[in-house]
Each structure stands twice: as structure tokens, then as C-alpha cells.
Amino acid sequence: MDPADETVVLIGPIGTGKSTVGKLLAERLGRQQLAVDKVRWEYYKEIGWSEEEQRRIAEQGGAEAMLDYWKPFEVHAVERILAEHRGKVIDFGAGHSVYEQPEHMERARAALAPFRNVVLLLPSPDKDESVAILRDRMTDRIDGSDLNRYLLAHRLPRELATITVYTAGKTPEQTAEEILGRLAAG
């Protein structure tokens, strides 16, 4: 079997449980888990990411400018990680499946095209309900409501996903079991 067919990629906004569910899936599938947020910086550095430049951009233009600065680095990391880590359970950071520049969108589509198990985790089909659920889940973090509203409204994750799973009212274990069932059904 092609390792791309065995790879499971989890995408979705902040706080949807990608890393938690990814860990459970990896355990149940007997595979390694790779959290993109934990390894992204080494890939960003390959094409010139600089902490000093990031700091300067954030100070001058704020968080939105910093997020824009990350985009070329994020799509590069996605391409490299998917090429190097086939057969694993890979959980993307929230921004790794959302791009505005057409070139970045096409690169993300091309990188994910070989993978049949791209799972979009969302709390609910309703965007406002999803934002509220995610805000409640993220009490120990910053309020990412505005960012999550943007991420939830973006069409690209829905285009990239081959499977969408709604998590509201489910434990991470139940979510993982649903994904496993959907993967087995093909």
C-alpha cells in the first residue's frame, strides 16, 4: 500500500483537538504522530525565516502582519513534512491549511492531493456555534475567537478535506473512533 494512503492528516481551527485526537489515532493505528506546530520552525528556517524579522514585523504591523509573514514558510513546511513523513498521523497547526495567496493555495492543494485521509475537525456545521464552542474550550489560552471566525469562514480547509468530522458533544476518544470508522469505510 502507498504510504500516502496510510497517512492521516488532521486540519482545523485552533482548539478543535487536532493534537489530542491525533495522539489517540496514532496509538490505535500503531503509527507515529507528528505535530506540525512542534517541528515547523526547522522547516521555516530552510527558506529564511528569522525570529528577529518576525519580531520586527509584529512590532510594526501587529499580529495580522506576523501571520502574513508566516504564510510562505507554512506552505513550505506543509510540502516538506508531507513528503518526508508519510504513513504517520500528522496534525497541522490551524494556519497550515488556510492561505490567501493563490500560489500558496495551489501549493497546499498539490501537496495534499496524494492523500486520501485529510480530516477536517470542526465543532459544528454552524460557524457561530463553532466559534462559541472553541472559545469555551480555550479558557486556558488567548481568546482566539476572531482568528477562529476567520479560519472557520475560509473555504480552503473544506476543499482540502476528504473527511469532515464534527466534534461537539463528543470526547476525543469518540471523535477518534468516528474517524477510524470513516477511514475503514474508505
N, CA and C atoms as a LAMMPS dump frame, in Angstrom:
ITEM: TIMESTEP
0
ITEM: NUMBER OF ATOMS
558
ITEM: BOX BOUNDS ff ff ff
-5.0000000000000000e+02 5.0000000000000000e+02
-5.0000000000000000e+02 5.0000000000000000e+02
-5.0000000000000000e+02 5.0000000000000000e+02
ITEM: ATOMS id mol type element x y z
1 1 1 N 0.846 -1.186 0
2 1 2 C 0 0 0
3 1 3 C 0.889 1.246 0
4 2 1 N 0.485 2.24 -0.745
5 2 2 C 1.204 3.512 -0.806
6 2 3 C 1.157 4.182 0.568
7 3 1 N 2.318 4.601 1.119
8 3 2 C 2.309 5.266 2.425
9 3 3 C 1.418 6.502 2.465
10 4 1 N 1.215 7.149 1.319
11 4 2 C 0.312 8.306 1.301
12 4 3 C -1.103 7.886 1.67
13 5 1 N -1.492 6.653 1.286
14 5 2 C -2.823 6.166 1.626
15 5 3 C -2.968 5.898 3.119
16 6 1 N -1.868 5.612 3.787
17 6 2 C -1.898 5.321 5.215
18 6 3 C -1.781 6.58 6.065
19 7 1 N -1.306 7.651 5.484
20 7 2 C -1.134 8.902 6.215
21 7 3 C -2.496 9.471 6.573
22 8 1 N -2.613 9.98 7.796
23 8 2 C -3.812 10.687 8.225
24 8 3 C -3.376 12.109 8.554
25 9 1 N -4.019 13.085 7.913
26 9 2 C -3.708 14.492 8.14
27 9 3 C -4.92 15.137 8.794
28 10 1 N -4.71 15.758 9.952
29 10 2 C -5.785 16.447 10.667
30 10 3 C -5.623 17.945 10.479
31 11 1 N -6.698 18.604 10.048
32 11 2 C -6.696 20.05 9.871
33 11 3 C -7.891 20.635 10.604
34 12 1 N -7.853 21.938 10.858
35 12 2 C -8.969 22.605 11.517
36 12 3 C -8.494 23.791 12.321
37 13 1 N -9.443 24.585 12.835
38 13 2 C -9.095 25.784 13.591
39 13 3 C -8.449 25.473 14.942
40 14 1 N -8.069 26.517 15.631
41 14 2 C -7.434 26.415 16.948
42 14 3 C -8.419 25.8 17.939
43 15 1 N -7.963 24.803 18.688
44 15 2 C -8.777 24.246 19.766
45 15 3 C -9.738 23.153 19.353
46 16 1 N -9.634 22.647 18.123
47 16 2 C -10.565 21.589 17.699
48 16 3 C -10.142 20.21 18.176
49 17 1 N -8.938 20.099 18.723
50 17 2 C -8.485 18.815 19.249
51 17 3 C -7.604 18.031 18.302
52 18 1 N -7.007 18.712 17.331
53 18 2 C -6.183 18.011 16.341
54 18 3 C -5.056 17.214 16.993
55 19 1 N -4.337 17.818 17.912
56 19 2 C -3.211 17.119 18.549
57 19 3 C -3.692 16.006 19.473
58 20 1 N -4.735 16.264 20.228
59 20 2 C -5.269 15.254 21.149
60 20 3 C -5.822 14.061 20.381
61 21 1 N -6.638 14.332 19.385
62 21 2 C -7.21 13.257 18.568
63 21 3 C -6.103 12.574 17.766
64 22 1 N -5.138 13.353 17.297
65 22 2 C -4.011 12.777 16.558
66 22 3 C -3.248 11.762 17.383
67 23 1 N -3.04 12.076 18.647
68 23 2 C -2.337 11.145 19.54
69 23 3 C -3.126 9.843 19.686
70 24 1 N -4.428 9.961 19.871
71 24 2 C -5.275 8.768 20.007
72 24 3 C -5.273 7.941 18.726
73 25 1 N -5.376 8.607 17.585
74 25 2 C -5.354 7.89 16.308
75 25 3 C -4.027 7.169 16.109
76 26 1 N -2.937 7.865 16.409
77 26 2 C -1.608 7.257 16.243
78 26 3 C -1.484 6.003 17.105
79 27 1 N -1.962 6.086 18.352
80 27 2 C -1.902 4.924 19.243
81 27 3 C -2.722 3.767 18.684
82 28 1 N -3.933 4.061 18.239
83 28 2 C -4.825 2.995 17.772
84 28 3 C -4.393 2.417 16.43
85 29 1 N -3.751 3.231 15.611
86 29 2 C -3.285 2.757 14.305
87 29 3 C -1.867 2.192 14.355
88 30 1 N -1.203 2.357 15.504
89 30 2 C 0.168 1.887 15.633
90 30 3 C 1.141 2.674 14.772
91 31 1 N 0.895 3.965 14.677
92 31 2 C 1.744 4.839 13.857
93 31 3 C 2.329 5.949 14.707
94 32 1 N 3.301 6.624 14.154
95 32 2 C 3.861 7.796 14.82
96 32 3 C 2.966 8.997 14.556
97 33 1 N 2.946 9.897 15.53
98 33 2 C 2.245 11.169 15.371
99 33 3 C 3.281 12.256 15.134
100 34 1 N 2.939 13.195 14.273
101 34 2 C 3.779 14.363 14.05
102 34 3 C 2.913 15.603 14.178
103 35 1 N 3.206 16.418 15.187
104 35 2 C 2.518 17.696 15.364
105 35 3 C 3.322 18.761 14.627
106 36 1 N 2.748 19.307 13.573
107 36 2 C 3.451 20.289 12.748
108 36 3 C 3.906 21.478 13.589
109 37 1 N 3.086 21.908 14.544
110 37 2 C 3.475 23.058 15.374
111 37 3 C 4.765 22.809 16.156
112 38 1 N 5.104 21.557 16.405
113 38 2 C 6.326 21.257 17.163
114 38 3 C 7.579 21.244 16.299
115 39 1 N 7.427 21.048 14.99
116 39 2 C 8.608 20.936 14.118
117 39 3 C 8.682 22.028 13.055
118 40 1 N 7.693 22.887 13.004
119 40 2 C 7.605 23.84 11.894
120 40 3 C 8.796 24.761 11.766
121 41 1 N 9.378 25.198 12.881
122 41 2 C 10.434 26.214 12.829
123 41 3 C 11.652 25.731 12.056
124 42 1 N 11.996 24.448 12.182
125 42 2 C 13.157 23.948 11.438
126 42 3 C 12.907 24.026 9.934
127 43 1 N 11.675 23.798 9.511
128 43 2 C 11.34 23.91 8.085
129 43 3 C 11.275 25.376 7.653
130 44 1 N 10.751 26.23 8.511
131 44 2 C 10.688 27.663 8.191
132 44 3 C 12.097 28.212 7.951
133 45 1 N 13.03 27.786 8.793
134 45 2 C 14.409 28.285 8.681
135 45 3 C 15.063 27.896 7.362
136 46 1 N 14.639 26.787 6.763
137 46 2 C 15.22 26.342 5.49
138 46 3 C 15.107 27.4 4.396
139 47 1 N 14.061 28.215 4.473
140 47 2 C 13.862 29.219 3.425
141 47 3 C 13.927 30.648 3.965
142 48 1 N 14.616 30.817 5.096
143 48 2 C 14.942 32.165 5.538
144 48 3 C 14.113 32.781 6.639
145 49 1 N 13.255 31.993 7.313
146 49 2 C 12.515 32.563 8.436
147 49 3 C 13.5 33.061 9.479
148 50 1 N 13.179 34.212 10.055
149 50 2 C 14.029 34.822 11.064
150 50 3 C 13.171 35.291 12.233
151 51 1 N 13.568 34.893 13.421
152 51 2 C 12.841 35.334 14.615
153 51 3 C 12.918 36.846 14.758
154 52 1 N 14.067 37.416 14.431
155 52 2 C 14.235 38.869 14.526
156 52 3 C 13.301 39.581 13.547
157 53 1 N 13.237 39.078 12.317
158 53 2 C 12.347 39.676 11.31
159 53 3 C 10.891 39.518 11.733
160 54 1 N 10.543 38.364 12.264
161 54 2 C 9.182 38.145 12.748
162 54 3 C 8.839 39.148 13.842
163 55 1 N 9.748 39.34 14.773
164 55 2 C 9.528 40.285 15.868
165 55 3 C 9.338 41.704 15.329
166 56 1 N 10.199 42.096 14.377
167 56 2 C 10.113 43.435 13.79
168 56 3 C 8.762 43.629 13.096
169 57 1 N 8.349 42.638 12.326
170 57 2 C 7.074 42.72 11.61
171 57 3 C 5.912 42.799 12.591
172 58 1 N 5.946 41.99 13.642
173 58 2 C 4.879 42.004 14.645
174 58 3 C 4.817 43.346 15.363
175 59 1 N 5.974 43.918 15.679
176 59 2 C 6.004 45.214 16.367
177 59 3 C 5.466 46.325 15.477
178 60 1 N 5.781 46.272 14.195
179 60 2 C 5.355 47.333 13.278
180 60 3 C 3.938 47.136 12.753
181 61 1 N 3.563 45.886 12.48
182 61 2 C 2.275 45.645 11.833
183 61 3 C 1.276 44.847 12.632
184 62 1 N 1.672 44.374 13.811
185 62 2 C 0.764 43.61 14.652
186 62 3 C 0.683 42.138 14.274
187 63 1 N -0.225 41.458 14.954
188 63 2 C -0.358 40.004 14.791
189 63 3 C -0.74 39.618 13.366
190 64 1 N -1.597 40.403 12.733
191 64 2 C -2.028 40.068 11.371
192 64 3 C -0.848 40.091 10.397
193 65 1 N 0.01 41.089 10.532
194 65 2 C 1.199 41.165 9.67
195 65 3 C 2.128 39.982 9.929
196 66 1 N 2.251 39.597 11.193
197 66 2 C 3.095 38.452 11.521
198 66 3 C 2.532 37.167 10.903
199 67 1 N 1.219 36.985 10.971
200 67 2 C 0.598 35.802 10.373
201 67 3 C 0.811 35.784 8.859
202 68 1 N 0.742 36.951 8.227
203 68 2 C 1.027 37.037 6.785
204 68 3 C 2.475 36.661 6.497
205 69 1 N 3.388 37.104 7.356
206 69 2 C 4.808 36.784 7.189
207 69 3 C 5.025 35.273 7.206
208 70 1 N 4.261 34.564 8.031
209 70 2 C 4.418 33.119 8.173
210 70 3 C 3.994 32.325 6.941
211 71 1 N 3.086 32.848 6.124
212 71 2 C 2.437 32.038 5.084
213 71 3 C 3.399 31.325 4.133
214 72 1 N 4.406 31.986 3.544
215 72 2 C 5.309 31.238 2.661
216 72 3 C 6.053 30.128 3.408
217 73 1 N 6.34 30.375 4.676
218 73 2 C 7.043 29.382 5.486
219 73 3 C 6.116 28.214 5.814
220 74 1 N 4.847 28.532 6.081
221 74 2 C 3.881 27.481 6.399
222 74 3 C 3.673 26.531 5.219
223 75 1 N 3.493 27.081 4.03
224 75 2 C 3.248 26.206 2.877
225 75 3 C 4.497 25.391 2.542
226 76 1 N 5.667 25.978 2.73
227 76 2 C 6.913 25.222 2.538
228 76 3 C 6.978 24.056 3.531
229 77 1 N 6.657 24.33 4.791
230 77 2 C 6.679 23.277 5.814
231 77 3 C 5.687 22.168 5.471
232 78 1 N 4.5 22.533 5.016
233 78 2 C 3.497 21.538 4.629
234 78 3 C 4.05 20.635 3.526
235 79 1 N 4.626 21.234 2.504
236 79 2 C 5.182 20.441 1.399
237 79 3 C 6.267 19.482 1.883
238 80 1 N 7.171 19.99 2.667
239 80 2 C 8.308 19.18 3.132
240 80 3 C 7.86 18.087 4.101
241 81 1 N 7.001 18.441 5.034
242 81 2 C 6.537 17.466 6.028
243 81 3 C 5.768 16.338 5.352
244 82 1 N 4.872 16.677 4.435
245 82 2 C 4.101 15.633 3.759
246 82 3 C 4.989 14.745 2.894
247 83 1 N 6.043 15.297 2.34
248 83 2 C 6.971 14.499 1.529
249 83 3 C 7.837 13.583 2.393
250 84 1 N 8.184 14.041 3.587
251 84 2 C 9.128 13.312 4.44
252 84 3 C 8.491 12.383 5.465
253 85 1 N 7.233 12.583 5.78
254 85 2 C 6.634 11.877 6.916
255 85 3 C 5.388 11.09 6.525
256 86 1 N 5.46 10.387 5.444
257 86 2 C 4.316 9.581 5.008
258 86 3 C 4.1 8.401 5.954
259 87 1 N 2.831 8.014 6.055
260 87 2 C 2.484 6.875 6.89
261 87 3 C 2.266 7.226 8.351
262 88 1 N 2.314 8.509 8.675
263 88 2 C 2.131 8.955 10.065
264 88 3 C 0.767 9.623 10.227
265 89 1 N 0.43 9.93 11.463
266 89 2 C -0.708 10.787 11.764
267 89 3 C -0.123 12.183 11.957
268 90 1 N -0.501 13.108 11.089
269 90 2 C 0.075 14.45 11.077
270 90 3 C -1.01 15.45 11.437
271 91 1 N -0.797 16.203 12.517
272 91 2 C -1.759 17.252 12.847
273 91 3 C -1.159 18.612 12.518
274 92 1 N -1.852 19.312 11.632
275 92 2 C -1.434 20.642 11.194
276 92 3 C -1.733 21.671 12.271
277 93 1 N -0.957 22.745 12.279
278 93 2 C -1.335 23.929 13.028
279 93 3 C -2.533 24.559 12.332
280 94 1 N -3.273 25.389 13.039
281 94 2 C -4.51 25.948 12.488
282 94 3 C -4.3 26.681 11.166
283 95 1 N -3.182 27.367 11.009
284 95 2 C -2.947 28.146 9.796
285 95 3 C -2.362 27.37 8.642
286 96 1 N -1.983 26.137 8.855
287 96 2 C -1.296 25.378 7.808
288 96 3 C -2.217 24.884 6.692
289 97 1 N -3.518 25.123 6.813
290 97 2 C -4.441 24.761 5.731
291 97 3 C -5.255 25.957 5.256
292 98 1 N -4.814 27.17 5.615
293 98 2 C -5.532 28.391 5.239
294 98 3 C -4.552 29.365 4.596
295 99 1 N -4.82 29.696 3.341
296 99 2 C -3.948 30.617 2.597
297 99 3 C -4.8 31.575 1.783
298 100 1 N -4.308 32.788 1.596
299 100 2 C -4.992 33.788 0.777
300 100 3 C -4.372 33.915 -0.606
301 101 1 N -3.062 33.796 -0.687
302 101 2 C -2.377 33.949 -1.972
303 101 3 C -2.666 32.731 -2.857
304 102 1 N -3.104 32.959 -4.106
305 102 2 C -3.403 31.826 -4.994
306 102 3 C -2.239 30.835 -5.128
307 103 1 N -1.018 31.337 -5.184
308 103 2 C 0.144 30.446 -5.302
309 103 3 C 0.247 29.514 -4.095
310 104 1 N 0.028 30.057 -2.898
311 104 2 C 0.098 29.24 -1.682
312 104 3 C -1.045 28.227 -1.65
313 105 1 N -2.234 28.661 -2.091
314 105 2 C -3.379 27.748 -2.121
315 105 3 C -3.097 26.569 -3.052
316 106 1 N -2.554 26.858 -4.21
317 106 2 C -2.26 25.795 -5.176
318 106 3 C -1.176 24.857 -4.66
319 107 1 N -0.184 25.403 -4.011
320 107 2 C 0.874 24.56 -3.449
321 107 3 C 0.32 23.641 -2.355
322 108 1 N -0.563 24.181 -1.509
323 108 2 C -1.175 23.353 -0.458
324 108 3 C -2.038 22.257 -1.08
325 109 1 N -2.832 22.624 -2.082
326 109 2 C -3.659 21.621 -2.769
327 109 3 C -2.788 20.515 -3.373
328 110 1 N -1.718 20.92 -4.049
329 110 2 C -0.837 19.94 -4.697
330 110 3 C -0.165 19.031 -3.666
331 111 1 N 0.253 19.605 -2.547
332 111 2 C 0.923 18.81 -1.51
333 111 3 C -0.02 17.781 -0.896
334 112 1 N -1.292 18.149 -0.728
335 112 2 C -2.258 17.252 -0.091
336 112 3 C -2.974 16.326 -1.076
337 113 1 N -2.863 16.598 -2.366
338 113 2 C -3.596 15.821 -3.378
339 113 3 C -3.378 14.307 -3.286
340 114 1 N -2.164 13.815 -3.004
341 114 2 C -1.977 12.357 -2.951
342 114 3 C -2.608 11.677 -1.733
343 115 1 N -3.073 12.454 -0.775
344 115 2 C -3.52 11.892 0.499
345 115 3 C -5.037 11.772 0.527
346 116 1 N -5.515 10.553 0.811
347 116 2 C -6.965 10.338 0.817
348 116 3 C -7.578 10.493 2.202
349 117 1 N -6.747 10.667 3.233
350 117 2 C -7.245 10.774 4.604
351 117 3 C -6.908 12.142 5.194
352 118 1 N -7.515 13.179 4.642
353 118 2 C -7.344 14.543 5.151
354 118 3 C -8.622 14.873 5.914
355 119 1 N -8.507 14.926 7.24
356 119 2 C -9.673 15.028 8.116
357 119 3 C -9.777 16.443 8.67
358 120 1 N -10.887 17.104 8.363
359 120 2 C -11.18 18.432 8.9
360 120 3 C -12 18.258 10.173
361 121 1 N -11.445 18.713 11.297
362 121 2 C -12.169 18.684 12.568
363 121 3 C -12.824 20.039 12.785
364 122 1 N -14.123 20.02 13
365 122 2 C -14.898 21.225 13.293
366 122 3 C -15.851 20.901 14.435
367 123 1 N -16.119 21.862 15.314
368 123 2 C -17.086 21.58 16.37
369 123 3 C -18.493 21.323 15.828
370 124 1 N -18.899 22.104 14.822
371 124 2 C -20.281 22.079 14.355
372 124 3 C -20.334 22.548 12.903
373 125 1 N -21.382 22.178 12.176
374 125 2 C -21.538 22.73 10.827
375 125 3 C -21.837 24.237 10.853
376 126 1 N -22.34 24.738 11.976
377 126 2 C -22.679 26.154 12.131
378 126 3 C -21.454 26.939 12.596
379 127 1 N -21.062 27.954 11.829
380 127 2 C -19.838 28.708 12.141
381 127 3 C -19.925 29.438 13.479
382 128 1 N -21.064 30.102 13.746
383 128 2 C -21.187 30.84 15.007
384 128 3 C -21.149 29.897 16.204
385 129 1 N -21.821 28.768 16.091
386 129 2 C -21.786 27.772 17.164
387 129 3 C -20.361 27.251 17.351
388 130 1 N -19.659 27.03 16.251
389 130 2 C -18.27 26.559 16.327
390 130 3 C -17.386 27.563 17.047
391 131 1 N -17.534 28.85 16.712
392 131 2 C -16.733 29.89 17.377
393 131 3 C -17.004 29.877 18.875
394 132 1 N -18.268 29.776 19.268
395 132 2 C -18.626 29.768 20.693
396 132 3 C -18.05 28.537 21.396
397 133 1 N -18.155 27.386 20.773
398 133 2 C -17.622 26.154 21.372
399 133 3 C -16.11 26.255 21.533
400 134 1 N -15.431 26.731 20.502
401 134 2 C -13.97 26.853 20.571
402 134 3 C -13.549 27.872 21.622
403 135 1 N -14.283 28.968 21.745
404 135 2 C -13.978 29.97 22.776
405 135 3 C -14.094 29.337 24.165
406 136 1 N -15.122 28.53 24.378
407 136 2 C -15.302 27.865 25.67
408 136 3 C -14.2 26.841 25.941
409 137 1 N -13.728 26.166 24.897
410 137 2 C -12.664 25.168 25.06
411 137 3 C -11.32 25.814 25.37
412 138 1 N -11.14 27.045 24.96
413 138 2 C -9.821 27.681 25.037
414 138 3 C -9.693 28.619 26.233
415 139 1 N -10.286 28.25 27.342
416 139 2 C -10.234 29.125 28.509
417 139 3 C -8.822 29.303 29.048
418 140 1 N -7.935 28.338 28.771
419 140 2 C -6.563 28.431 29.274
420 140 3 C -5.627 29.117 28.28
421 141 1 N -6.162 29.561 27.15
422 141 2 C -5.348 30.218 26.123
423 141 3 C -5.909 31.607 25.85
424 142 1 N -5.268 32.274 24.908
425 142 2 C -5.794 33.572 24.491
426 142 3 C -7.155 33.362 23.842
427 143 1 N -7.964 34.403 23.812
428 143 2 C -9.245 34.32 23.122
429 143 3 C -8.967 34.41 21.627
430 144 1 N -9.065 33.3 20.952
431 144 2 C -8.806 33.25 19.517
432 144 3 C -10.072 33.349 18.692
433 145 1 N -11.132 33.95 19.246
434 145 2 C -12.424 33.978 18.559
435 145 3 C -12.346 34.628 17.19
436 146 1 N -11.666 35.786 17.096
437 146 2 C -11.584 36.467 15.8
438 146 3 C -10.814 35.626 14.793
439 147 1 N -9.699 35.061 15.224
440 147 2 C -8.912 34.219 14.329
441 147 3 C -9.7 32.968 13.941
442 148 1 N -10.365 32.345 14.905
443 148 2 C -11.148 31.151 14.583
444 148 3 C -12.325 31.482 13.667
445 149 1 N -12.934 32.651 13.845
446 149 2 C -14.021 33.054 12.948
447 149 3 C -13.493 33.125 11.507
448 150 1 N -12.311 33.704 11.35
449 150 2 C -11.67 33.78 10.03
450 150 3 C -11.359 32.377 9.501
451 151 1 N -10.751 31.531 10.338
452 151 2 C -10.383 30.179 9.913
453 151 3 C -11.615 29.356 9.525
454 152 1 N -12.69 29.508 10.283
455 152 2 C -13.917 28.759 10.008
456 152 3 C -14.603 29.232 8.729
457 153 1 N -14.453 30.508 8.401
458 153 2 C -15.09 31.054 7.201
459 153 3 C -14.317 30.722 5.928
460 154 1 N -13.061 30.387 6.073
461 154 2 C -12.22 30.152 4.899
462 154 3 C -12.629 28.862 4.194
463 155 1 N -12.693 28.895 2.888
464 155 2 C -13.162 27.736 2.112
465 155 3 C -12.101 26.663 1.902
466 156 1 N -10.822 27.03 1.941
467 156 2 C -9.776 26.086 1.559
468 156 3 C -9.75 24.809 2.411
469 157 1 N -9.859 24.887 3.741
470 157 2 C -9.845 23.623 4.501
471 157 3 C -10.946 22.652 4.07
472 158 1 N -12.122 23.181 3.744
473 158 2 C -13.211 22.308 3.287
474 158 3 C -12.883 21.686 1.927
475 159 1 N -12.172 22.443 1.093
476 159 2 C -11.76 21.91 -0.212
477 159 3 C -10.676 20.841 -0.058
478 160 1 N -9.784 21.039 0.888
479 160 2 C -8.674 20.108 1.084
480 160 3 C -9.114 18.806 1.744
481 161 1 N -10.131 18.893 2.586
482 161 2 C -10.557 17.737 3.382
483 161 3 C -11.24 16.676 2.528
484 162 1 N -10.942 15.433 2.844
485 162 2 C -11.654 14.304 2.249
486 162 3 C -12.703 13.764 3.218
487 163 1 N -12.571 14.142 4.48
488 163 2 C -13.488 13.724 5.544
489 163 3 C -13.677 14.918 6.467
490 164 1 N -14.921 15.196 6.872
491 164 2 C -15.19 16.228 7.874
492 164 3 C -15.869 15.558 9.059
493 165 1 N -15.358 15.846 10.262
494 165 2 C -15.911 15.27 11.483
495 165 3 C -16.266 16.413 12.426
496 166 1 N -17.505 16.38 12.934
497 166 2 C -17.964 17.388 13.893
498 166 3 C -17.782 16.833 15.304
499 167 1 N -17.192 17.65 16.17
500 167 2 C -16.747 17.17 17.474
501 167 3 C -17.625 17.588 18.648
502 168 1 N -18.583 18.491 18.445
503 168 2 C -19.402 18.986 19.557
504 168 3 C -20.101 17.825 20.254
505 169 1 N -20 17.817 21.577
506 169 2 C -20.655 16.787 22.37
507 169 3 C -19.951 15.444 22.368
508 170 1 N -18.775 15.387 21.775
509 170 2 C -18.03 14.123 21.722
510 170 3 C -16.728 14.26 22.498
511 171 1 N -16.314 13.173 23.101
512 171 2 C -14.992 13.142 23.732
513 171 3 C -13.945 12.961 22.629
514 172 1 N -12.68 13.247 22.934
515 172 2 C -11.638 12.96 21.939
516 172 3 C -11.637 11.486 21.518
517 173 1 N -11.913 10.594 22.458
518 173 2 C -11.954 9.166 22.144
519 173 3 C -13.078 8.852 21.157
520 174 1 N -14.243 9.456 21.367
521 174 2 C -15.363 9.241 20.448
522 174 3 C -15.049 9.812 19.063
523 175 1 N -14.398 10.963 19.047
524 175 2 C -14.007 11.57 17.771
525 175 3 C -13.018 10.669 17.041
526 176 1 N -12.033 10.159 17.766
527 176 2 C -11.052 9.253 17.155
528 176 3 C -11.738 8.003 16.613
529 177 1 N -12.675 7.447 17.367
530 177 2 C -13.394 6.249 16.911
531 177 3 C -14.203 6.542 15.647
532 178 1 N -14.826 7.715 15.594
533 178 2 C -15.574 8.077 14.384
534 178 3 C -14.634 8.171 13.18
535 179 1 N -13.489 8.793 13.383
536 179 2 C -12.514 8.905 12.288
537 179 3 C -12.052 7.522 11.85
538 180 1 N -11.733 6.657 12.804
539 180 2 C -11.302 5.297 12.46
540 180 3 C -12.373 4.568 11.654
541 181 1 N -13.618 4.744 12.037
542 181 2 C -14.717 4.131 11.288
543 181 3 C -14.814 4.677 9.872
544 182 1 N -14.643 5.981 9.742
545 182 2 C -14.702 6.61 8.412
546 182 3 C -13.517 6.171 7.555
547 183 1 N -12.338 6.024 8.175
548 183 2 C -11.162 5.566 7.426
549 183 3 C -11.366 4.133 6.941
550 184 1 N -11.92 3.29 7.807
551 184 2 C -12.141 1.885 7.451
552 184 3 C -13.165 1.756 6.326
553 185 1 N -14.141 2.663 6.313
554 185 2 C -15.183 2.629 5.28
555 185 3 C -14.64 3.081 3.926
556 186 1 N -13.479 3.75 3.975
557 186 2 C -12.824 4.172 2.735
558 186 3 C -13.465 5.349 2.134
